[in-house]
C-alpha cells in the first residue's frame, strides 16, 4: 500500500509533468513556425548560390575572350580568386541544401500520423537525431563538448517504423548519455575525454541501435528504477522522469526490446532492438 506521502509526491510529480508538457506543446508550435520561416531564406541562399555560379561561369568566359589583354601575373591572381569563389559558392549551396534537408525531415517525422509506419533510412534518422541532441545539449549547457564516433551498417535498407516515435526514443537515450557525460566532465575536468559511440547493425531479422557513453554510469538503484514513471536523477526542472518509460513503450510497440549495461564510474551502453521486417 502506498502511503499518503508517496501519493502526494506522485501527484506533485504529475503536476510538474503537465506543466512540462504544456511548455513542450507551446515550444512545438513555436518551432513549427520557426521552421517555416527559416525555409524561405534558405531557399534564397540556395537559389542565389546557383545564380552566382552561373555568373562566375559567364565571367570566366569573358576573361578567356580577353586573355590577351591581361598580364600573366594578373591572370594568375584572377584564376586564384575565381577558384576560391567557385569553392565558396559550392560550400554555401551544399550546406544550404543540407539545412533544408534537415528541416524537411523534421517536418516529415513530426507530421506523421500516429502509429503509421513509414519506410525510413534508419542510418540517416539516427545520425540526424544524435546530432540534434548534441547541439541541443551545447545550446543548454555552456562548455559542453563530446566526441561522437559513428559506425553505420551500410547494408541496411529502409525499415518500416514510426519515425517520429523512434526519433523520440533516440533523443531520449542520447540526451541521457550526454547528460551523464556532462556530469562526469564537471567532476573530472580536462583530464576526462567525453565520448559517445553510435552503432547500427543488423542481427538476423533484428535491428540494433547501440549507444555507448563513457559518462558516470548508474548505481544499482538507478538501474532498478530506470523505467519507473517520474524517476529521474536530474535536478528539478531538468528532467521529467518519463523519458525511459516512454522509450520502452515505443520500442515495445515496434515489437522490440531494450538492452542496457552500466558500470558506475565507467559509462553505460543502451541498445534499442526492433524487428527489421515487422509490418
BASEVEX-373117 format. One record per residue (C-alpha): y, z, x; residue in one letter; chain; residue number from 1. Coordinates in steps of 0.02 Angstrom, whole numbers, plus 50000, padded with zeros to 5 digits. Example, Ala and Ser with C-alpha at 12.3 -4.5 7.8 and 13.67 -1.06 7.14 Angstrom:
% residues 2
[[49775, 50390, 50615], 'A', 'A', 1]
[[49947, 50357, 50684], 'S', 'A', 2]
This chain:
% residues 279
[[50000, 50000, 50000], 'X', 'A', 1]
[[50172, 49955, 50063], 'X', 'A', 2]
[[50298, 50096, 50072], 'X', 'A', 3]
[[50468, 50090, 49988], 'X', 'A', 4]
[[50549, 50073, 50159], 'X', 'A', 5]
[[50439, 49923, 50202], 'X', 'A', 6]
[[50481, 49840, 50036], 'X', 'A', 7]
[[50665, 49872, 50067], 'X', 'A', 8]
[[50654, 49791, 50239], 'X', 'A', 9]
[[50566, 49639, 50165], 'X', 'A', 10]
[[50700, 49620, 50030], 'X', 'A', 11]
[[50837, 49631, 50161], 'X', 'A', 12]
[[50746, 49502, 50269], 'X', 'A', 13]
[[50729, 49388, 50117], 'X', 'A', 14]
[[50914, 49405, 50077], 'X', 'A', 15]
[[50956, 49360, 50256], 'X', 'A', 16]
[[50840, 49209, 50245], 'X', 'A', 17]
[[50925, 49150, 50085], 'X', 'A', 18]
[[51093, 49159, 50174], 'X', 'A', 19]
[[51023, 49059, 50319], 'X', 'A', 20]
[[50951, 48929, 50201], 'X', 'A', 21]
[[51121, 48912, 50116], 'X', 'A', 22]
[[51201, 48885, 50286], 'X', 'A', 23]
[[51069, 48756, 50331], 'X', 'A', 24]
[[51093, 48664, 50167], 'X', 'A', 25]
[[51281, 48654, 50196], 'X', 'A', 26]
[[51252, 48602, 50376], 'X', 'A', 27]
[[51131, 48468, 50317], 'X', 'A', 28]
[[51261, 48392, 50202], 'X', 'A', 29]
[[51393, 48401, 50338], 'X', 'A', 30]
[[51276, 48322, 50465], 'X', 'A', 31]
[[51233, 48178, 50348], 'X', 'A', 32]
[[51419, 48142, 50328], 'X', 'A', 33]
[[51448, 48151, 50516], 'X', 'A', 34]
[[51303, 48034, 50549], 'X', 'A', 35]
[[51376, 47903, 50430], 'X', 'A', 36]
[[51547, 47920, 50510], 'X', 'A', 37]
[[51476, 47901, 50685], 'X', 'A', 38]
[[51382, 47742, 50643], 'X', 'A', 39]
[[51541, 47642, 50612], 'X', 'A', 40]
[[51624, 47672, 50782], 'X', 'A', 41]
[[51455, 47645, 50866], 'X', 'A', 42]
[[51442, 47475, 50784], 'X', 'A', 43]
[[51615, 47433, 50851], 'X', 'A', 44]
[[51562, 47488, 51026], 'X', 'A', 45]
[[51406, 47378, 51020], 'X', 'A', 46]
[[51495, 47227, 50944], 'X', 'A', 47]
[[51641, 47233, 51065], 'X', 'A', 48]
[[51522, 47252, 51213], 'X', 'A', 49]
[[51437, 47091, 51156], 'X', 'A', 50]
[[51606, 47006, 51137], 'X', 'A', 51]
[[51661, 47067, 51309], 'X', 'A', 52]
[[51501, 46999, 51384], 'X', 'A', 53]
[[51540, 46828, 51311], 'X', 'A', 54]
[[51720, 46836, 51376], 'X', 'A', 55]
[[51659, 46877, 51551], 'X', 'A', 56]
[[51543, 46727, 51548], 'X', 'A', 57]
[[51690, 46617, 51495], 'X', 'A', 58]
[[51796, 46693, 51633], 'X', 'A', 59]
[[51659, 46659, 51760], 'X', 'A', 60]
[[51656, 46476, 51707], 'X', 'A', 61]
[[51845, 46463, 51728], 'X', 'A', 62]
[[51835, 46542, 51901], 'X', 'A', 63]
[[51698, 46421, 51953], 'X', 'A', 64]
[[51806, 46275, 51894], 'X', 'A', 65]
[[51948, 46336, 52004], 'X', 'A', 66]
[[51846, 46397, 52152], 'X', 'A', 67]
[[51932, 46276, 52270], 'X', 'A', 68]
[[52099, 46360, 52235], 'X', 'A', 69]
[[52036, 46536, 52277], 'X', 'A', 70]
[[52014, 46602, 52454], 'X', 'A', 71]
[[51841, 46658, 52509], 'X', 'A', 72]
[[51898, 46839, 52525], 'X', 'A', 73]
[[51973, 46840, 52351], 'X', 'A', 74]
[[51819, 46754, 52280], 'X', 'A', 75]
[[51707, 46888, 52355], 'X', 'A', 76]
[[51814, 47025, 52275], 'X', 'A', 77]
[[51813, 46935, 52108], 'X', 'A', 78]
[[51624, 46916, 52111], 'X', 'A', 79]
[[51602, 47102, 52151], 'X', 'A', 80]
[[51717, 47151, 52008], 'X', 'A', 81]
[[51630, 47033, 51887], 'X', 'A', 82]
[[51460, 47103, 51934], 'X', 'A', 83]
[[51522, 47281, 51905], 'X', 'A', 84]
[[51597, 47233, 51736], 'X', 'A', 85]
[[51434, 47150, 51681], 'X', 'A', 86]
[[51335, 47304, 51731], 'X', 'A', 87]
[[51455, 47423, 51643], 'X', 'A', 88]
[[51454, 47321, 51483], 'X', 'A', 89]
[[51264, 47314, 51485], 'X', 'A', 90]
[[51259, 47504, 51500], 'X', 'A', 91]
[[51384, 47527, 51358], 'X', 'A', 92]
[[51281, 47415, 51246], 'X', 'A', 93]
[[51116, 47497, 51296], 'X', 'A', 94]
[[51175, 47674, 51262], 'X', 'A', 95]
[[51267, 47623, 51104], 'X', 'A', 96]
[[51108, 47545, 51035], 'X', 'A', 97]
[[51007, 47698, 51086], 'X', 'A', 98]
[[51128, 47813, 50994], 'X', 'A', 99]
[[51117, 47701, 50841], 'X', 'A', 100]
[[50927, 47707, 50850], 'X', 'A', 101]
[[50928, 47897, 50858], 'X', 'A', 102]
[[51040, 47906, 50705], 'X', 'A', 103]
[[50932, 47783, 50609], 'X', 'A', 104]
[[50775, 47883, 50650], 'X', 'A', 105]
[[50855, 48047, 50595], 'X', 'A', 106]
[[50911, 47970, 50431], 'X', 'A', 107]
[[50739, 47893, 50401], 'X', 'A', 108]
[[50647, 48054, 50436], 'X', 'A', 109]
[[50766, 48164, 50337], 'X', 'A', 110]
[[50764, 48048, 50184], 'X', 'A', 111]
[[50576, 48027, 50174], 'X', 'A', 112]
[[50501, 48076, 50008], 'X', 'A', 113]
[[50418, 48245, 50008], 'X', 'A', 114]
[[50236, 48230, 50059], 'X', 'A', 115]
[[50248, 48042, 50090], 'X', 'A', 116]
[[50152, 47988, 50244], 'X', 'A', 117]
[[50233, 47851, 50347], 'X', 'A', 118]
[[50155, 47758, 50495], 'X', 'A', 119]
[[50250, 47836, 50639], 'X', 'A', 120]
[[50263, 47811, 50827], 'X', 'A', 121]
[[50216, 47988, 50872], 'X', 'A', 122]
[[50268, 47973, 51055], 'X', 'A', 123]
[[50443, 47918, 51005], 'X', 'A', 124]
[[50454, 48056, 50875], 'X', 'A', 125]
[[50402, 48192, 50997], 'X', 'A', 126]
[[50520, 48127, 51132], 'X', 'A', 127]
[[50667, 48118, 51012], 'X', 'A', 128]
[[50648, 48293, 50942], 'X', 'A', 129]
[[50607, 48377, 51108], 'X', 'A', 130]
[[50773, 48313, 51174], 'X', 'A', 131]
[[50866, 48353, 51013], 'X', 'A', 132]
[[50802, 48531, 51030], 'X', 'A', 133]
[[50855, 48535, 51213], 'X', 'A', 134]
[[51032, 48475, 51178], 'X', 'A', 135]
[[51047, 48594, 51030], 'X', 'A', 136]
[[50997, 48737, 51146], 'X', 'A', 137]
[[51125, 48684, 51276], 'X', 'A', 138]
[[51259, 48675, 51140], 'X', 'A', 139]
[[51222, 48852, 51079], 'X', 'A', 140]
[[51182, 48942, 51242], 'X', 'A', 141]
[[51304, 48920, 51385], 'X', 'A', 142]
[[51220, 48885, 51550], 'X', 'A', 143]
[[51051, 48841, 51476], 'X', 'A', 144]
[[50953, 48715, 51575], 'X', 'A', 145]
[[50771, 48666, 51594], 'X', 'A', 146]
[[50664, 48533, 51673], 'X', 'A', 147]
[[50569, 48432, 51542], 'X', 'A', 148]
[[50412, 48342, 51600], 'X', 'A', 149]
[[50341, 48218, 51476], 'X', 'A', 150]
[[50170, 48136, 51477], 'X', 'A', 151]
[[50135, 48023, 51329], 'X', 'A', 152]
[[49970, 47939, 51285], 'X', 'A', 153]
[[50018, 47755, 51277], 'X', 'A', 154]
[[49854, 47711, 51189], 'X', 'A', 155]
[[49912, 47798, 51030], 'X', 'A', 156]
[[49951, 47682, 50884], 'X', 'A', 157]
[[50064, 47725, 50737], 'X', 'A', 158]
[[49995, 47877, 50643], 'X', 'A', 159]
[[50017, 47913, 50458], 'X', 'A', 160]
[[50113, 48077, 50448], 'X', 'A', 161]
[[50256, 48154, 50350], 'X', 'A', 162]
[[50384, 48127, 50490], 'X', 'A', 163]
[[50518, 48246, 50427], 'X', 'A', 164]
[[50387, 48385, 50422], 'X', 'A', 165]
[[50307, 48351, 50591], 'X', 'A', 166]
[[50479, 48335, 50671], 'X', 'A', 167]
[[50522, 48506, 50598], 'X', 'A', 168]
[[50362, 48579, 50669], 'X', 'A', 169]
[[50401, 48504, 50840], 'X', 'A', 170]
[[50577, 48576, 50835], 'X', 'A', 171]
[[50513, 48749, 50788], 'X', 'A', 172]
[[50390, 48754, 50934], 'X', 'A', 173]
[[50514, 48679, 51057], 'X', 'A', 174]
[[50655, 48796, 51004], 'X', 'A', 175]
[[50542, 48946, 51032], 'X', 'A', 176]
[[50491, 48879, 51203], 'X', 'A', 177]
[[50671, 48851, 51256], 'X', 'A', 178]
[[50722, 49023, 51194], 'X', 'A', 179]
[[50581, 49103, 51296], 'X', 'A', 180]
[[50640, 49005, 51447], 'X', 'A', 181]
[[50820, 49061, 51415], 'X', 'A', 182]
[[50769, 49245, 51406], 'X', 'A', 183]
[[50671, 49236, 51569], 'X', 'A', 184]
[[50812, 49142, 51656], 'X', 'A', 185]
[[50933, 49282, 51610], 'X', 'A', 186]
[[50817, 49410, 51689], 'X', 'A', 187]
[[50763, 49319, 51847], 'X', 'A', 188]
[[50918, 49216, 51885], 'X', 'A', 189]
[[50925, 49070, 52007], 'X', 'A', 190]
[[50754, 49103, 52084], 'X', 'A', 191]
[[50674, 49050, 51920], 'X', 'A', 192]
[[50646, 48866, 51883], 'X', 'A', 193]
[[50633, 48842, 51693], 'X', 'A', 194]
[[50514, 48705, 51637], 'X', 'A', 195]
[[50438, 48631, 51480], 'X', 'A', 196]
[[50290, 48512, 51490], 'X', 'A', 197]
[[50261, 48396, 51342], 'X', 'A', 198]
[[50098, 48301, 51320], 'X', 'A', 199]
[[50024, 48191, 51184], 'X', 'A', 200]
[[49841, 48143, 51187], 'X', 'A', 201]
[[49701, 48082, 51075], 'X', 'A', 202]
[[49539, 48179, 51071], 'X', 'A', 203]
[[49416, 48080, 50969], 'X', 'A', 204]
[[49488, 48074, 50794], 'X', 'A', 205]
[[49617, 48210, 50829], 'X', 'A', 206]
[[49794, 48201, 50898], 'X', 'A', 207]
[[49855, 48342, 51011], 'X', 'A', 208]
[[50040, 48377, 51037], 'X', 'A', 209]
[[50049, 48505, 51176], 'X', 'A', 210]
[[50199, 48606, 51234], 'X', 'A', 211]
[[50186, 48716, 51390], 'X', 'A', 212]
[[50332, 48826, 51442], 'X', 'A', 213]
[[50349, 48947, 51587], 'X', 'A', 214]
[[50451, 49073, 51489], 'X', 'A', 215]
[[50415, 49258, 51474], 'X', 'A', 216]
[[50255, 49242, 51371], 'X', 'A', 217]
[[50204, 49351, 51224], 'X', 'A', 218]
[[50140, 49527, 51205], 'X', 'A', 219]
[[49979, 49559, 51108], 'X', 'A', 220]
[[50084, 49624, 50962], 'X', 'A', 221]
[[50186, 49463, 50954], 'X', 'A', 222]
[[50027, 49359, 50960], 'X', 'A', 223]
[[49955, 49453, 50812], 'X', 'A', 224]
[[50113, 49438, 50707], 'X', 'A', 225]
[[50161, 49262, 50761], 'X', 'A', 226]
[[50134, 49182, 50590], 'X', 'A', 227]
[[50194, 49330, 50486], 'X', 'A', 228]
[[50341, 49293, 50372], 'X', 'A', 229]
[[50506, 49366, 50434], 'X', 'A', 230]
[[50434, 49418, 50602], 'X', 'A', 231]
[[50548, 49371, 50746], 'X', 'A', 232]
[[50585, 49433, 50921], 'X', 'A', 233]
[[50759, 49356, 50919], 'X', 'A', 234]
[[50918, 49457, 50885], 'X', 'A', 235]
[[50985, 49468, 50707], 'X', 'A', 236]
[[51065, 49305, 50655], 'X', 'A', 237]
[[50972, 49200, 50784], 'X', 'A', 238]
[[50801, 49191, 50704], 'X', 'A', 239]
[[50735, 49196, 50526], 'X', 'A', 240]
[[50555, 49240, 50567], 'X', 'A', 241]
[[50491, 49093, 50465], 'X', 'A', 242]
[[50481, 48956, 50596], 'X', 'A', 243]
[[50300, 48975, 50647], 'X', 'A', 244]
[[50241, 49014, 50470], 'X', 'A', 245]
[[50321, 48851, 50413], 'X', 'A', 246]
[[50248, 48758, 50562], 'X', 'A', 247]
[[50073, 48822, 50524], 'X', 'A', 248]
[[50090, 48768, 50343], 'X', 'A', 249]
[[50149, 48594, 50395], 'X', 'A', 250]
[[50002, 48570, 50513], 'X', 'A', 251]
[[49878, 48635, 50382], 'X', 'A', 252]
[[49949, 48511, 50256], 'X', 'A', 253]
[[49909, 48374, 50381], 'X', 'A', 254]
[[49730, 48438, 50393], 'X', 'A', 255]
[[49757, 48509, 50566], 'X', 'A', 256]
[[49769, 48671, 50662], 'X', 'A', 257]
[[49875, 48758, 50794], 'X', 'A', 258]
[[49806, 48825, 50957], 'X', 'A', 259]
[[49906, 48936, 51072], 'X', 'A', 260]
[[49884, 49037, 51229], 'X', 'A', 261]
[[50010, 49151, 51311], 'X', 'A', 262]
[[50017, 49263, 51463], 'X', 'A', 263]
[[50153, 49394, 51472], 'X', 'A', 264]
[[50269, 49352, 51616], 'X', 'A', 265]
[[50197, 49177, 51643], 'X', 'A', 266]
[[50229, 49073, 51488], 'X', 'A', 267]
[[50149, 49001, 51331], 'X', 'A', 268]
[[50055, 48846, 51277], 'X', 'A', 269]
[[50057, 48778, 51100], 'X', 'A', 270]
[[49956, 48632, 51033], 'X', 'A', 271]
[[49984, 48551, 50864], 'X', 'A', 272]
[[49822, 48462, 50821], 'X', 'A', 273]
[[49807, 48344, 50674], 'X', 'A', 274]
[[49684, 48206, 50621], 'X', 'A', 275]
[[49738, 48033, 50679], 'X', 'A', 276]
[[49669, 47938, 50530], 'X', 'A', 277]
[[49691, 48062, 50388], 'X', 'A', 278]
[[49761, 47974, 50233], 'X', 'A', 279]
